[in-house]
Amino acid sequence: MHTSMSGWESFWLHSDSITFAVAVLLLLMSIASWYVIVTKSLQLWRFGRAGRIAVREFWDTSSLPEGVATLGAGNPFTEIAEAGIRAMRHHTAHKGHLHDQLSVSDWVTLSLRQSIDEAATKLQTGMAILASVASSATFVGLLGTVWGIYHTLVSFSTTSQTTIDKVAGPVGETLIMTAMGLAVAIPANFGYNVLVRGNKAIIGKLNKFGFDLHALFVTGARTSSADTDSESAIKLVSSRSA
Protein backbone atom coordinates (compact mmCIF):
# COMPACT_ATOMS: atom_id res chain seq x y z
CA MET A 1 0.00 0.00 0.00
CA HIS A 2 2.85 2.37 0.83
CA THR A 3 4.51 1.78 -2.54
CA SER A 4 1.20 2.41 -4.35
CA MET A 5 0.60 5.65 -2.48
CA SER A 6 4.17 6.76 -3.20
CA GLY A 7 3.60 6.08 -6.90
CA TRP A 8 0.41 8.15 -6.93
CA GLU A 9 2.04 10.96 -4.99
CA SER A 10 5.08 10.98 -7.24
CA PHE A 11 2.87 10.97 -10.34
CA TRP A 12 0.81 13.94 -9.21
CA LEU A 13 3.83 15.87 -7.97
CA HIS A 14 5.56 15.57 -11.34
CA SER A 15 2.44 16.13 -13.49
CA ASP A 16 1.75 19.31 -15.43
CA SER A 17 -1.46 21.20 -16.18
CA ILE A 18 -2.37 19.06 -19.21
CA THR A 19 -2.12 15.85 -17.20
CA PHE A 20 -4.28 17.35 -14.48
CA ALA A 21 -6.80 18.49 -17.11
CA VAL A 22 -7.01 14.96 -18.52
CA ALA A 23 -7.49 13.53 -15.03
CA VAL A 24 -10.28 16.02 -14.27
CA LEU A 25 -11.93 15.21 -17.60
CA LEU A 26 -11.88 11.50 -16.79
CA LEU A 27 -13.36 12.22 -13.37
CA LEU A 28 -16.19 14.23 -14.90
CA MET A 29 -16.83 11.50 -17.48
CA SER A 30 -16.99 8.93 -14.70
CA ILE A 31 -19.44 11.00 -12.65
CA ALA A 32 -21.64 11.60 -15.70
CA SER A 33 -21.68 7.93 -16.70
CA TRP A 34 -22.48 6.68 -13.21
CA TYR A 35 -25.22 9.29 -12.86
CA VAL A 36 -26.81 8.04 -16.08
CA ILE A 37 -26.40 4.39 -15.08
CA VAL A 38 -28.03 4.89 -11.67
CA THR A 39 -30.88 7.15 -12.82
CA LYS A 40 -31.70 5.07 -15.90
CA SER A 41 -31.61 1.85 -13.86
CA LEU A 42 -34.12 3.31 -11.41
CA GLN A 43 -36.23 4.49 -14.34
CA LEU A 44 -36.23 1.02 -15.90
CA TRP A 45 -37.20 -0.49 -12.55
CA ARG A 46 -40.17 1.87 -12.25
CA PHE A 47 -41.24 1.30 -15.85
CA GLY A 48 -40.82 -2.45 -15.49
CA ARG A 49 -43.06 -2.41 -12.44
CA ALA A 50 -45.68 -0.41 -14.35
CA GLY A 51 -45.39 -2.89 -17.22
CA ARG A 52 -46.11 -5.82 -14.92
CA ILE A 53 -49.15 -3.99 -13.56
CA ALA A 54 -50.28 -3.25 -17.13
CA VAL A 55 -50.20 -6.97 -17.89
CA ARG A 56 -52.04 -8.10 -14.75
CA GLU A 57 -53.93 -5.57 -12.63
CA PHE A 58 -54.93 -3.09 -15.35
CA TRP A 59 -57.19 -5.52 -17.15
CA ASP A 60 -58.84 -6.72 -13.95
CA THR A 61 -60.37 -3.31 -13.18
CA SER A 62 -63.93 -2.33 -14.05
CA SER A 63 -63.24 1.02 -15.78
CA LEU A 64 -60.47 2.75 -17.67
CA PRO A 65 -59.97 5.50 -15.05
CA GLU A 66 -59.62 2.81 -12.41
CA GLY A 67 -57.22 0.91 -14.63
CA VAL A 68 -55.10 3.99 -15.26
CA ALA A 69 -55.00 4.63 -11.51
CA THR A 70 -53.45 1.20 -10.93
CA LEU A 71 -50.59 2.08 -13.27
CA GLY A 72 -49.52 5.04 -11.15
CA ALA A 73 -48.12 8.35 -12.36
CA GLY A 74 -44.95 9.27 -14.21
CA ASN A 75 -44.62 6.23 -16.45
CA PRO A 76 -45.24 5.69 -20.20
CA PHE A 77 -47.93 3.05 -19.70
CA THR A 78 -50.13 5.62 -17.98
CA GLU A 79 -49.37 8.18 -20.69
CA ILE A 80 -50.31 5.72 -23.45
CA ALA A 81 -53.60 4.83 -21.78
CA GLU A 82 -54.44 8.50 -21.26
CA ALA A 83 -53.53 9.28 -24.87
CA GLY A 84 -55.94 6.59 -26.06
CA ILE A 85 -58.71 7.93 -23.84
CA ARG A 86 -58.19 11.46 -25.12
CA ALA A 87 -58.20 10.23 -28.72
CA MET A 88 -61.52 8.44 -28.26
CA ARG A 89 -63.11 11.42 -26.51
CA HIS A 90 -61.86 13.80 -29.20
CA HIS A 91 -63.11 11.64 -32.03
CA THR A 92 -66.50 11.19 -30.37
CA ALA A 93 -66.94 14.86 -29.44
CA HIS A 94 -65.99 16.25 -32.87
CA LYS A 95 -67.94 14.15 -35.33
CA GLY A 96 -68.60 15.92 -38.60
CA HIS A 97 -65.21 17.65 -38.64
CA LEU A 98 -62.34 17.14 -41.04
CA HIS A 99 -60.68 14.50 -38.91
CA ASP A 100 -63.67 12.25 -39.59
CA GLN A 101 -61.86 11.42 -42.81
CA LEU A 102 -59.80 9.18 -40.52
CA SER A 103 -61.50 6.14 -39.06
CA VAL A 104 -61.56 5.75 -35.30
CA SER A 105 -59.02 2.94 -35.71
CA ASP A 106 -56.57 5.18 -37.58
CA TRP A 107 -57.11 8.07 -35.17
CA VAL A 108 -56.45 5.92 -32.11
CA THR A 109 -53.47 4.30 -33.81
CA LEU A 110 -51.87 7.69 -34.51
CA SER A 111 -52.41 8.84 -30.93
CA LEU A 112 -51.05 5.66 -29.39
CA ARG A 113 -48.08 5.54 -31.77
CA GLN A 114 -47.18 9.14 -30.97
CA SER A 115 -47.27 8.40 -27.24
CA ILE A 116 -45.12 5.28 -27.67
CA ASP A 117 -42.59 7.22 -29.77
CA GLU A 118 -42.38 9.91 -27.10
CA ALA A 119 -41.80 7.25 -24.44
CA ALA A 120 -39.06 5.67 -26.56
CA THR A 121 -37.39 9.07 -26.90
CA LYS A 122 -37.44 9.54 -23.13
CA LEU A 123 -35.90 6.10 -22.65
CA GLN A 124 -33.01 7.08 -24.91
CA THR A 125 -32.22 10.19 -22.88
CA GLY A 126 -28.69 10.00 -21.52
CA MET A 127 -27.70 6.99 -23.59
CA ALA A 128 -25.56 9.16 -25.88
CA ILE A 129 -23.50 10.19 -22.85
CA LEU A 130 -22.82 6.56 -21.93
CA ALA A 131 -21.94 5.68 -25.51
CA SER A 132 -19.55 8.61 -25.77
CA VAL A 133 -17.84 7.81 -22.47
CA ALA A 134 -17.56 4.10 -23.29
CA SER A 135 -15.96 4.79 -26.66
CA SER A 136 -13.66 7.68 -25.74
CA ALA A 137 -12.55 7.31 -22.10
CA THR A 138 -9.84 4.79 -22.96
CA PHE A 139 -8.37 7.14 -25.56
CA VAL A 140 -8.54 10.08 -23.18
CA GLY A 141 -6.59 8.05 -20.62
CA LEU A 142 -4.12 7.02 -23.30
CA LEU A 143 -3.65 10.67 -24.21
CA GLY A 144 -2.76 11.38 -20.59
CA THR A 145 -0.28 8.50 -20.60
CA VAL A 146 1.41 9.60 -23.83
CA TRP A 147 1.66 13.17 -22.64
CA GLY A 148 2.97 12.04 -19.25
CA ILE A 149 5.69 9.92 -20.89
CA TYR A 150 6.65 12.83 -23.14
CA HIS A 151 6.73 15.20 -20.18
CA THR A 152 8.87 12.74 -18.19
CA LEU A 153 11.35 12.16 -21.01
CA VAL A 154 11.73 15.89 -21.63
CA SER A 155 12.48 16.46 -17.95
CA PHE A 156 15.13 13.72 -17.99
CA SER A 157 16.73 15.12 -21.13
CA THR A 158 17.94 18.10 -19.13
CA THR A 159 19.93 15.91 -16.72
CA SER A 160 23.45 14.76 -17.46
CA GLN A 161 23.09 11.23 -16.13
CA THR A 162 19.97 9.15 -16.83
CA THR A 163 19.71 5.44 -16.14
CA ILE A 164 16.95 3.00 -16.96
CA ASP A 165 15.98 2.59 -13.31
CA LYS A 166 15.43 6.33 -12.98
CA VAL A 167 13.30 6.44 -16.14
CA ALA A 168 11.28 3.28 -15.54
CA GLY A 169 9.60 4.55 -12.37
CA PRO A 170 8.20 7.86 -13.68
CA VAL A 171 7.27 6.35 -17.06
CA GLY A 172 5.47 3.48 -15.32
CA GLU A 173 3.59 5.95 -13.16
CA THR A 174 2.16 7.64 -16.25
CA LEU A 175 0.36 4.37 -17.05
CA ILE A 176 -1.97 5.34 -14.22
CA MET A 177 -3.82 7.52 -16.76
CA THR A 178 -4.47 4.50 -18.99
CA ALA A 179 -5.79 2.58 -16.00
CA MET A 180 -8.05 5.51 -15.13
CA GLY A 181 -9.38 5.57 -18.67
CA LEU A 182 -10.18 1.86 -18.53
CA ALA A 183 -11.81 2.28 -15.11
CA VAL A 184 -14.14 4.88 -16.63
CA ALA A 185 -14.81 3.16 -19.97
CA ILE A 186 -15.54 -0.39 -18.77
CA PRO A 187 -18.51 0.44 -16.44
CA ALA A 188 -19.90 2.82 -19.07
CA ASN A 189 -19.73 0.11 -21.72
CA PHE A 190 -21.39 -2.53 -19.54
CA GLY A 191 -23.99 -0.02 -18.34
CA TYR A 192 -24.80 1.02 -21.91
CA ASN A 193 -25.34 -2.56 -23.07
CA VAL A 194 -27.53 -3.45 -20.08
CA LEU A 195 -29.63 -0.29 -20.40
CA VAL A 196 -30.09 -0.73 -24.15
CA ARG A 197 -31.41 -4.23 -23.54
CA GLY A 198 -33.69 -2.94 -20.78
CA ASN A 199 -35.00 -0.16 -23.01
CA LYS A 200 -35.82 -2.64 -25.77
CA ALA A 201 -37.75 -4.78 -23.29
CA ILE A 202 -39.78 -1.79 -22.08
CA ILE A 203 -40.51 -0.62 -25.64
CA GLY A 204 -41.69 -4.13 -26.49
CA LYS A 205 -44.09 -4.06 -23.55
CA LEU A 206 -45.29 -0.60 -24.56
CA ASN A 207 -46.06 -1.80 -28.09
CA LYS A 208 -47.96 -4.80 -26.75
CA PHE A 209 -49.89 -2.66 -24.29
CA GLY A 210 -50.68 -0.14 -27.03
CA PHE A 211 -51.85 -2.91 -29.33
CA ASP A 212 -54.16 -4.24 -26.63
CA LEU A 213 -55.50 -0.76 -25.96
CA HIS A 214 -56.12 -0.21 -29.67
CA ALA A 215 -58.11 -3.42 -29.85
CA LEU A 216 -60.01 -2.43 -26.72
CA PHE A 217 -61.03 0.97 -28.07
CA VAL A 218 -61.90 -0.23 -31.57
CA THR A 219 -63.43 -3.67 -30.99
CA GLY A 220 -64.37 -3.59 -27.32
CA ALA A 221 -61.98 -6.39 -26.28
CA ARG A 222 -58.21 -6.71 -25.87
CA THR A 223 -56.19 -9.14 -27.97
CA SER A 224 -56.66 -12.19 -25.76
CA SER A 225 -58.40 -15.50 -26.27
CA ALA A 226 -59.31 -15.79 -22.61
CA ASP A 227 -62.98 -15.21 -21.87
CA THR A 228 -62.23 -13.53 -18.59
CA ASP A 229 -59.93 -11.04 -20.31
CA SER A 230 -62.59 -10.26 -22.90
CA GLU A 231 -65.23 -9.69 -20.24
CA SER A 232 -62.94 -7.33 -18.36
CA ALA A 233 -62.09 -5.49 -21.57
CA ILE A 234 -65.76 -5.01 -22.43
CA LYS A 235 -66.33 -3.50 -18.98
CA LEU A 236 -63.37 -1.18 -19.51
CA VAL A 237 -64.37 0.04 -22.94
CA SER A 238 -67.93 0.67 -21.82
CA SER A 239 -66.63 3.43 -19.57
CA ARG A 240 -63.81 4.82 -21.75
CA SER A 241 -65.62 8.11 -22.18
CA ALA A 242 -66.38 8.46 -18.50
QUIFENGI-V941871 format. One record per run of one state. SS is the DSSP state (a for helix, b for strand, c for the rest). FROM is the first residue (numbers start at 1). LEN is the number of residues. If there is no record, write none. Layout:
# QUIFENGI-V941871
ss->[SS/SS]
from->[FROM/FROM]
len->[LEN/LEN]
This chain:
# QUIFENGI-V941871
ss->[c/a/c/a/c/a/c/a/c/a/c/a/c/a/c/a/c/a/c/a/c]
from->[1/2/14/17/56/58/61/64/72/76/94/98/102/104/124/127/158/164/220/227/239]
len->[1/12/3/39/2/3/3/8/4/18/4/4/2/20/3/31/6/56/7/12/4]
